[in-house]
């Protein structure tokens, strides 16, 4: 039987992305545009929807797992569980609704609280609905300044025109991958250190 040229899905690197933000900012629209190349304007909010897709990230086949969480306050308690499972976060607001931008600080605090043991959490701030410039309530500089304060990237997107949709998902996957590589390097370094120590101890005993 001939070996398959393609990688087995289970052997592909998996990057877990969580969509976070207030209700109605376009988290689902961004997700569906990325997944299926289609714009869905009216979408019924649910507790959470999960999607998985195989993509090519910088020449490497990987899988992205996207969890689209509900922004409504009713679901605040269960969001903690979703956040624990996430490796990276797209913190989304609508440029047409300043209140949704203000809410990003609270969502970020919740992420930091849940992931308190981690050093640098892969996160992008996303200003969605850039196609509605005439209804803008959040100045670009204000959003960019907040992102800089948090030490993260700020990108404006449009789920309708697909502007920067791929960019935010791929940039976040790169951050997740870099963090995993750094953690693996640290683990290997510690193992190497332990092995050296063990070898020295054995030498002393001889």
Protein Blocks (a to p, Z undefined) as FASTA:
>chain_A
ZZdfbdcfklpccdddddeddehilmmmmmmmmmnopacfbacddfbdcddddddeehia
cddddddddfbfklmmmmmmmmmmpmbdcddddfklmklmmmmmmmmmmmmmmmmmpmbd
cdddddehklmmmlocbdfklmmmmmmmnopacddddfknopoklmmmmmmmmmmmmmmm
mmmmmmmmmmmmmmmmmmmmmmmmZZ
